[in-house]
Amino acid sequence: MSVKKVAFIGLGVMGFPMAGHLAHAGLSVNVFNRTEAKAKRWESQYPGSAHATPKEAATDADVVFICVGNDDDVRSVMYGDEGILAGLKEGAIVVDHTTASAELANELAEACLEHGTGFLDAPVSGGQAGAENGALTVMVGGDAATFAIIEPVLKHYAKCVQHIGSVGSGQQAKMMNQICIAGVIQGLAEALQFGQKVGVDCEAVVAAISQGAAQSWQMDNRAKTMLSGEYDFGFAVDWMRKDLGIALNEARHRGVSLPLTALVDQFYADVQQLGGGRNDTSSLLRRFCDE
């Protein structure tokens, strides 16, 4: 299958530049966004066409990409008389980049199978900067043959594209990603507040320990802003709580214990209570500073 015409549904901070990369790669791109003005703005910046409904955008597309907020948002653009499935041609492929539940991935795969189309769950990591710079990581669940068709297209906005396994495993990989991030940020926040309380030069300490086993992306990219109390950027606490909720629900369903994740999720709830729902996830340090 040669992919020439695609649709991109959802033009948020991630989807907007991701769809742009596809257009710049020479693909014919149709877009849809619930806020029409944003779709029109995308159309003014990139070669492609904005459409009034998901169905219109998906009509005749070889591949339809989805990047929206949550399970219910995905269902709202997939189903119904004006949904993606209503316009999708037989043999097309749906790729869901939304961070959603594995349960939804299996539901969509079944719906697509009945419609004669393929499906991949393909959540991403790398944030807005990764989307803008074409440097995302994509974790993909689904049929290997379908993945082989889509992989070259994903590389237009990703530096790493990894096939994880069967349908739902892409979402489970993203859950693991968020579990790891939550634990690392909490450890960094505790270390920095410890340093502040005992009176050491935290910037000097970070300069030293970032060269050893304590080094992490969070330390390299967030320690300085955390020490400055700067959180008005990056991946929002509200979004992280949504993602951790998905992971915790999956863990309960599978009989898996995630004690640290559950604890950090409650710490993020504290940050929300402090008015930090739109703060970057590194704002866990706020809990200590506002005590």
C-alpha positions as a Python dict, from the first residue, in 0.01 Angstrom:
ca = {
    (1, 'M'): (0, 0, 0),
    (2, 'S'): (134, 341, -98),
    (3, 'V'): (34, 620, 140),
    (4, 'K'): (-39, 939, -51),
    (5, 'K'): (-348, 1095, 105),
    (6, 'V'): (-393, 1128, 481),
    (7, 'A'): (-626, 1292, 729),
    (8, 'F'): (-525, 1436, 1065),
    (9, 'I'): (-795, 1473, 1329),
    (10, 'G'): (-705, 1699, 1621),
    (11, 'L'): (-481, 2004, 1592),
    (12, 'G'): (-376, 2072, 1948),
    (13, 'V'): (-22, 2158, 2056),
    (14, 'M'): (90, 1816, 1930),
    (15, 'G'): (-133, 1753, 1631),
    (16, 'F'): (-86, 2095, 1470),
    (17, 'P'): (288, 2052, 1399),
    (18, 'M'): (260, 1676, 1339),
    (19, 'A'): (10, 1734, 1059),
    (20, 'G'): (238, 2008, 930),
    (21, 'H'): (530, 1767, 899),
    (22, 'L'): (314, 1535, 688),
    (23, 'A'): (217, 1822, 460),
    (24, 'H'): (578, 1934, 421),
    (25, 'A'): (670, 1574, 334),
    (26, 'G'): (455, 1603, 23),
    (27, 'L'): (153, 1405, 136),
    (28, 'S'): (-197, 1528, 59),
    (29, 'V'): (-332, 1624, 402),
    (30, 'N'): (-691, 1688, 513),
    (31, 'V'): (-741, 1817, 867),
    (32, 'F'): (-1024, 1850, 1115),
    (33, 'N'): (-1035, 2025, 1450),
    (34, 'R'): (-1333, 2087, 1675),
    (35, 'T'): (-1234, 2454, 1692),
    (36, 'E'): (-1272, 2554, 1329),
    (37, 'A'): (-1051, 2862, 1364),
    (38, 'K'): (-752, 2645, 1450),
    (39, 'A'): (-810, 2426, 1144),
    (40, 'K'): (-826, 2738, 928),
    (41, 'R'): (-504, 2866, 1086),
    (42, 'W'): (-335, 2535, 1006),
    (43, 'E'): (-463, 2560, 647),
    (44, 'S'): (-312, 2908, 618),
    (45, 'Q'): (32, 2781, 726),
    (46, 'Y'): (60, 2448, 548),
    (47, 'P'): (-37, 2296, 212),
    (48, 'G'): (-356, 2103, 287),
    (49, 'S'): (-730, 2134, 336),
    (50, 'A'): (-944, 2196, 646),
    (51, 'H'): (-1279, 2017, 664),
    (52, 'A'): (-1597, 2065, 864),
    (53, 'T'): (-1632, 1708, 996),
    (54, 'P'): (-1412, 1406, 1065),
    (55, 'K'): (-1606, 1218, 798),
    (56, 'E'): (-1520, 1476, 531),
    (57, 'A'): (-1153, 1478, 629),
    (58, 'A'): (-1134, 1097, 629),
    (59, 'T'): (-1305, 1045, 293),
    (60, 'D'): (-1067, 878, 44),
    (61, 'A'): (-774, 896, 290),
    (62, 'D'): (-525, 610, 294),
    (63, 'V'): (-446, 678, 660),
    (64, 'V'): (-634, 873, 926),
    (65, 'F'): (-435, 998, 1226),
    (66, 'I'): (-610, 1094, 1550),
    (67, 'C'): (-456, 1309, 1823),
    (68, 'V'): (-719, 1432, 2070),
    (69, 'G'): (-764, 1445, 2447),
    (70, 'N'): (-900, 1122, 2590),
    (71, 'D'): (-1110, 810, 2528),
    (72, 'D'): (-1437, 999, 2495),
    (73, 'D'): (-1282, 1250, 2256),
    (74, 'V'): (-1161, 966, 2034),
    (75, 'R'): (-1506, 807, 2031),
    (76, 'S'): (-1663, 1142, 1942),
    (77, 'V'): (-1457, 1170, 1624),
    (78, 'M'): (-1466, 800, 1530),
    (79, 'Y'): (-1833, 716, 1550),
    (80, 'G'): (-2162, 862, 1427),
    (81, 'D'): (-2290, 988, 1095),
    (82, 'E'): (-2012, 1249, 1073),
    (83, 'G'): (-1739, 1036, 1228),
    (84, 'I'): (-1423, 893, 1075),
    (85, 'L'): (-1568, 546, 1015),
    (86, 'A'): (-1855, 696, 816),
    (87, 'G'): (-1609, 835, 561),
    (88, 'L'): (-1333, 576, 573),
    (89, 'K'): (-1271, 367, 262),
    (90, 'E'): (-1212, -7, 282),
    (91, 'G'): (-845, -92, 326),
    (92, 'A'): (-754, 238, 492),
    (93, 'I'): (-572, 252, 826),
    (94, 'V'): (-656, 443, 1145),
    (95, 'V'): (-363, 545, 1367),
    (96, 'D'): (-455, 679, 1712),
    (97, 'H'): (-186, 900, 1866),
    (98, 'T'): (-405, 991, 2162),
    (99, 'T'): (-282, 877, 2502),
    (100, 'A'): (-582, 663, 2587),
    (101, 'S'): (-673, 330, 2745),
    (102, 'A'): (-574, -10, 2612),
    (103, 'E'): (-942, -100, 2639),
    (104, 'L'): (-1028, 173, 2388),
    (105, 'A'): (-753, 52, 2154),
    (106, 'N'): (-907, -294, 2143),
    (107, 'E'): (-1254, -146, 2093),
    (108, 'L'): (-1135, 64, 1798),
    (109, 'A'): (-944, -225, 1645),
    (110, 'E'): (-1261, -433, 1648),
    (111, 'A'): (-1466, -150, 1496),
    (112, 'C'): (-1208, -100, 1222),
    (113, 'L'): (-1192, -473, 1151),
    (114, 'E'): (-1569, -481, 1100),
    (115, 'H'): (-1532, -185, 865),
    (116, 'G'): (-1257, -352, 662),
    (117, 'T'): (-984, -115, 777),
    (118, 'G'): (-665, -145, 981),
    (119, 'F'): (-589, 7, 1321),
    (120, 'L'): (-282, 94, 1526),
    (121, 'D'): (-263, 249, 1872),
    (122, 'A'): (40, 477, 1863),
    (123, 'P'): (75, 717, 2156),
    (124, 'V'): (370, 954, 2148),
    (125, 'S'): (625, 1095, 2388),
    (126, 'G'): (840, 1404, 2351),
    (127, 'G'): (599, 1688, 2418),
    (128, 'Q'): (528, 1998, 2214),
    (129, 'A'): (897, 2055, 2138),
    (130, 'G'): (931, 1701, 2008),
    (131, 'A'): (628, 1745, 1784),
    (132, 'E'): (753, 2076, 1648),
    (133, 'N'): (1105, 1946, 1585),
    (134, 'G'): (997, 1613, 1436),
    (135, 'A'): (1166, 1430, 1723),
    (136, 'L'): (886, 1234, 1888),
    (137, 'T'): (899, 877, 2015),
    (138, 'V'): (607, 665, 1891),
    (139, 'M'): (507, 341, 2066),
    (140, 'V'): (289, 127, 1838),
    (141, 'G'): (51, -158, 1905),
    (142, 'G'): (-112, -361, 1630),
    (143, 'D'): (-56, -590, 1336),
    (144, 'A'): (308, -605, 1220),
    (145, 'A'): (215, -585, 850),
    (146, 'T'): (7, -272, 912),
    (147, 'F'): (291, -122, 1113),
    (148, 'A'): (532, -181, 824),
    (149, 'I'): (310, 32, 599),
    (150, 'I'): (282, 316, 851),
    (151, 'E'): (637, 325, 991),
    (152, 'P'): (789, 539, 711),
    (153, 'V'): (505, 792, 746),
    (154, 'L'): (552, 820, 1122),
    (155, 'K'): (919, 901, 1072),
    (156, 'H'): (821, 1237, 923),
    (157, 'Y'): (768, 1358, 1283),
    (158, 'A'): (943, 1097, 1496),
    (159, 'K'): (1304, 1016, 1580),
    (160, 'C'): (1208, 677, 1725),
    (161, 'V'): (927, 452, 1604),
    (162, 'Q'): (897, 124, 1794),
    (163, 'H'): (652, -159, 1730),
    (164, 'I'): (571, -292, 2077),
    (165, 'G'): (331, -577, 2003),
    (166, 'S'): (-39, -647, 1961),
    (167, 'V'): (-321, -391, 1979),
    (168, 'G'): (-319, -206, 2313),
    (169, 'S'): (50, -259, 2379),
    (170, 'G'): (136, 86, 2246),
    (171, 'Q'): (-90, 239, 2509),
    (172, 'Q'): (56, 13, 2778),
    (173, 'A'): (406, 126, 2677),
    (174, 'K'): (297, 489, 2717),
    (175, 'M'): (164, 403, 3063),
    (176, 'M'): (508, 268, 3152),
    (177, 'N'): (663, 588, 3019),
    (178, 'Q'): (446, 806, 3243),
    (179, 'I'): (503, 581, 3544),
    (180, 'C'): (880, 624, 3501),
    (181, 'I'): (855, 1000, 3456),
    (182, 'A'): (639, 1046, 3766),
    (183, 'G'): (887, 862, 3986),
    (184, 'V'): (1190, 1045, 3848),
    (185, 'I'): (1035, 1391, 3890),
    (186, 'Q'): (928, 1315, 4247),
    (187, 'G'): (1280, 1198, 4331),
    (188, 'L'): (1427, 1514, 4178),
    (189, 'A'): (1179, 1735, 4365),
    (190, 'E'): (1262, 1568, 4697),
    (191, 'A'): (1636, 1600, 4636),
    (192, 'L'): (1611, 1970, 4551),
    (193, 'Q'): (1394, 2054, 4850),
    (194, 'F'): (1636, 1858, 5071),
    (195, 'G'): (1925, 2062, 4932),
    (196, 'Q'): (1738, 2387, 4985),
    (197, 'K'): (1651, 2297, 5345),
    (198, 'V'): (2006, 2194, 5442),
    (199, 'G'): (2152, 2498, 5268),
    (200, 'V'): (2380, 2355, 5000),
    (201, 'D'): (2431, 2515, 4657),
    (202, 'C'): (2177, 2310, 4462),
    (203, 'E'): (2298, 2425, 4122),
    (204, 'A'): (2650, 2313, 4208),
    (205, 'V'): (2519, 1978, 4330),
    (206, 'V'): (2316, 1927, 4011),
    (207, 'A'): (2621, 2012, 3801),
    (208, 'A'): (2809, 1735, 3982),
    (209, 'I'): (2551, 1458, 4012),
    (210, 'S'): (2418, 1507, 3659),
    (211, 'Q'): (2746, 1357, 3542),
    (212, 'G'): (2684, 1035, 3731),
    (213, 'A'): (2420, 772, 3796),
    (214, 'A'): (2161, 1029, 3912),
    (215, 'Q'): (2150, 1191, 3567),
    (216, 'S'): (1812, 1204, 3388),
    (217, 'W'): (1635, 1403, 3120),
    (218, 'Q'): (1434, 1569, 3395),
    (219, 'M'): (1748, 1675, 3580),
    (220, 'D'): (1912, 1808, 3264),
    (221, 'N'): (1605, 1998, 3145),
    (222, 'R'): (1405, 2085, 3456),
    (223, 'A'): (1631, 2119, 3762),
    (224, 'K'): (1728, 2480, 3685),
    (225, 'T'): (1369, 2594, 3624),
    (226, 'M'): (1248, 2407, 3932),
    (227, 'L'): (1502, 2592, 4146),
    (228, 'S'): (1379, 2919, 3993),
    (229, 'G'): (1015, 2832, 4054),
    (230, 'E'): (937, 2846, 3681),
    (231, 'Y'): (658, 2614, 3571),
    (232, 'D'): (458, 2803, 3308),
    (233, 'F'): (550, 2572, 3019),
    (234, 'G'): (577, 2207, 2923),
    (235, 'F'): (352, 1908, 2989),
    (236, 'A'): (69, 2015, 3217),
    (237, 'V'): (-16, 1855, 3551),
    (238, 'D'): (-377, 1814, 3436),
    (239, 'W'): (-261, 1605, 3142),
    (240, 'M'): (-24, 1401, 3358),
    (241, 'R'): (-304, 1317, 3602),
    (242, 'K'): (-516, 1200, 3310),
    (243, 'D'): (-232, 975, 3194),
    (244, 'L'): (-155, 842, 3541),
    (245, 'G'): (-524, 771, 3590),
    (246, 'I'): (-519, 554, 3280),
    (247, 'A'): (-215, 367, 3409),
    (248, 'L'): (-365, 317, 3755),
    (249, 'N'): (-693, 191, 3608),
    (250, 'E'): (-505, -56, 3388),
    (251, 'A'): (-303, -171, 3688),
    (252, 'R'): (-616, -231, 3895),
    (253, 'H'): (-771, -424, 3607),
    (254, 'R'): (-457, -639, 3579),
    (255, 'G'): (-404, -686, 3951),
    (256, 'V'): (-75, -493, 3949),
    (257, 'S'): (42, -276, 4239),
    (258, 'L'): (175, 73, 4156),
    (259, 'P'): (227, 228, 4501),
    (260, 'L'): (471, 503, 4397),
    (261, 'T'): (259, 603, 4098),
    (262, 'A'): (-53, 624, 4314),
    (263, 'L'): (133, 841, 4566),
    (264, 'V'): (274, 1079, 4305),
    (265, 'D'): (-69, 1105, 4144),
    (266, 'Q'): (-200, 1236, 4478),
    (267, 'F'): (91, 1478, 4499),
    (268, 'Y'): (-12, 1611, 4158),
    (269, 'A'): (-363, 1651, 4299),
    (270, 'D'): (-206, 1872, 4568),
    (271, 'V'): (-45, 2085, 4296),
    (272, 'Q'): (-384, 2120, 4129),
    (273, 'Q'): (-528, 2239, 4461),
    (274, 'L'): (-253, 2503, 4467),
    (275, 'G'): (-377, 2628, 4130),
    (276, 'G'): (-107, 2453, 3929),
    (277, 'G'): (-313, 2237, 3696),
    (278, 'R'): (-156, 2398, 3391),
    (279, 'N'): (195, 2400, 3538),
    (280, 'D'): (465, 2176, 3397),
    (281, 'T'): (491, 1835, 3566),
    (282, 'S'): (815, 1945, 3734),
    (283, 'S'): (600, 2161, 3963),
    (284, 'L'): (596, 1881, 4221),
    (285, 'L'): (854, 2096, 4401),
    (286, 'R'): (575, 2350, 4465),
    (287, 'R'): (427, 2119, 4728),
    (288, 'F'): (735, 2167, 4944),
    (289, 'C'): (781, 2538, 4874),
    (290, 'D'): (416, 2615, 4959),
    (291, 'E'): (407, 2414, 5283),
}
